[in-house]
Amino acid sequence: MRFLASIFLGWCAVLGAVEGAPSAAEAAYAKGDYASAVEKWSEEARIEGVSAGRLAALGNAEWRLGRKGRAMVCWERALLLDPRDPVALAGIRHALNAGGTERPTLSWFENYAMLLTADLWLILATLAFWVAFLSIVVPLLRGRVATENNHRVRMVALTLLALCVPGLLGSHSLSERAVVRRPEIALRLTPTQLGEPLNGVAEGDVVRTGRPFNGHIRVTTAAGKTGWLRPGEIEYVRGDGLPADLDLKAAP
C-alpha cells in the first residue's frame, strides 16, 4: 500500500509540475523575446483555439512590439469573450492612460452588456422568449384558464426577456466598434479618394462605425468627430479570431 501511495503521490507531483510550468510563449515573453511570444501564442491559438486569456497575452506582446492596433484588437476581443479578463482590462487602461490611444466612453447599456458575454445574453433571451410564449399559448390551446403558477412563470420570463434587451443592444454596439490599424491617417470629409482630410486618428484608437458607402466606412471618434475611413484602415472588434496578419512572422 505504501508503495502504491508513493507512486500515486509522485504521479500527482509530476502532473502539478507540468501544469504549473510556463508555456514556450510565456517563457519567451518573460525573456523579452516578444516577437517569438507572438508567434508561439498564435500557433497555440490555431491549434487549441482562441481564448480570452490567450488574446489578452497576445495583446501585451503586440504592445511591446509597438503594434498598438493589433494590441487593442486583441484586448477588445478578449473582453468580448470574457468581459472581466483582468489582463485585457489592464492593457486597455494602460493604452488609454499612457499609450496615447483613445476609446469612446461606454454607454450605460454597453457597461450593462459587459456583465455577460454576447452569447449568454442571446441564450437567456431565447429561453425567456420561448418560456413566455409557451406559457401564454399552451393554456389557450388547451382551452383552460391559466393557473397561478403559469402567471408566475410568465412574469418571470417576461421580466428576464426585458432585462436581456439592453444586454443584446449593448453587445451589438460593442462588437460594431473598430480599431484603427494604420498609423497617421486622417478622417475624410467625404467618402471619396480625394476627400478633404479632417482630424487625424492614431493607430490603436477605437472608433464607432456607421454605414459603409463608396468603399468607405463612416466612423465616429472618441472625441465625437465624424468622418470616413477605408475598410483597410480599421479592423472590427467583432470576431473571436486573431487580428488580421497576426499569424505572419513577427518582425524582430
HURA-V563387 format. One record per residue. N is the residue number from 1. RES is the residue in one small letter. PHI is phi as a letter, one per 30 degrees, with the letter a starting at -180 (none if undefined). Layout:
N,RES,PHI ; N,RES,PHI
//
This chain:
1,m,none ; 2,r,d ; 3,f,d ; 4,l,d ; 5,a,d ; 6,s,d ; 7,i,d ; 8,f,d ; 9,l,d ; 10,g,d ; 11,w,d ; 12,c,d ; 13,a,d ; 14,v,d ; 15,l,d ; 16,g,d ; 17,a,d ; 18,v,d ; 19,e,d ; 20,g,d ; 21,a,d ; 22,p,d ; 23,s,d ; 24,a,d ; 25,a,d ; 26,e,d ; 27,a,d ; 28,a,d ; 29,y,d ; 30,a,d ; 31,k,d ; 32,g,i ; 33,d,c ; 34,y,d ; 35,a,d ; 36,s,d ; 37,a,d ; 38,v,d ; 39,e,d ; 40,k,d ; 41,w,d ; 42,s,d ; 43,e,d ; 44,e,d ; 45,a,d ; 46,r,d ; 47,i,d ; 48,e,c ; 49,g,j ; 50,v,d ; 51,s,b ; 52,a,d ; 53,g,d ; 54,r,d ; 55,l,d ; 56,a,d ; 57,a,d ; 58,l,e ; 59,g,e ; 60,n,d ; 61,a,d ; 62,e,d ; 63,w,d ; 64,r,d ; 65,l,d ; 66,g,i ; 67,r,c ; 68,k,d ; 69,g,d ; 70,r,d ; 71,a,d ; 72,m,d ; 73,v,d ; 74,c,d ; 75,w,d ; 76,e,d ; 77,r,d ; 78,a,d ; 79,l,d ; 80,l,d ; 81,l,d ; 82,d,b ; 83,p,e ; 84,r,c ; 85,d,d ; 86,p,d ; 87,v,d ; 88,a,d ; 89,l,d ; 90,a,d ; 91,g,d ; 92,i,d ; 93,r,d ; 94,h,d ; 95,a,d ; 96,l,d ; 97,n,d ; 98,a,b ; 99,g,c ; 100,g,i ; 101,t,c ; 102,e,b ; 103,r,b ; 104,p,e ; 105,t,d ; 106,l,d ; 107,s,d ; 108,w,d ; 109,f,d ; 110,e,d ; 111,n,d ; 112,y,d ; 113,a,d ; 114,m,d ; 115,l,d ; 116,l,b ; 117,t,d ; 118,a,d ; 119,d,d ; 120,l,d ; 121,w,e ; 122,l,d ; 123,i,d ; 124,l,d ; 125,a,d ; 126,t,d ; 127,l,d ; 128,a,d ; 129,f,d ; 130,w,d ; 131,v,d ; 132,a,d ; 133,f,d ; 134,l,d ; 135,s,d ; 136,i,c ; 137,v,d ; 138,v,e ; 139,p,d ; 140,l,d ; 141,l,d ; 142,r,d ; 143,g,i ; 144,r,b ; 145,v,d ; 146,a,d ; 147,t,d ; 148,e,d ; 149,n,d ; 150,n,d ; 151,h,d ; 152,r,d ; 153,v,d ; 154,r,d ; 155,m,d ; 156,v,d ; 157,a,d ; 158,l,d ; 159,t,d ; 160,l,d ; 161,l,d ; 162,a,d ; 163,l,d ; 164,c,d ; 165,v,e ; 166,p,d ; 167,g,d ; 168,l,d ; 169,l,d ; 170,g,d ; 171,s,d ; 172,h,d ; 173,s,d ; 174,l,d ; 175,s,d ; 176,e,d ; 177,r,d ; 178,a,b ; 179,v,c ; 180,v,d ; 181,r,c ; 182,r,c ; 183,p,d ; 184,e,h ; 185,i,c ; 186,a,b ; 187,l,d ; 188,r,c ; 189,l,d ; 190,t,b ; 191,p,d ; 192,t,b ; 193,q,d ; 194,l,c ; 195,g,d ; 196,e,d ; 197,p,d ; 198,l,c ; 199,n,d ; 200,g,d ; 201,v,b ; 202,a,c ; 203,e,e ; 204,g,j ; 205,d,d ; 206,v,c ; 207,v,b ; 208,r,c ; 209,t,c ; 210,g,b ; 211,r,d ; 212,p,d ; 213,f,a ; 214,n,h ; 215,g,i ; 216,h,b ; 217,i,b ; 218,r,d ; 219,v,b ; 220,t,b ; 221,t,d ; 222,a,d ; 223,a,d ; 224,g,i ; 225,k,d ; 226,t,c ; 227,g,a ; 228,w,b ; 229,l,b ; 230,r,d ; 231,p,e ; 232,g,d ; 233,e,c ; 234,i,b ; 235,e,b ; 236,y,d ; 237,v,d ; 238,r,e ; 239,g,j ; 240,d,c ; 241,g,c ; 242,l,d ; 243,p,d ; 244,a,e ; 245,d,i ; 246,l,d ; 247,d,d ; 248,l,d ; 249,k,d ; 250,a,d ; 251,a,d ; 252,p,d
//
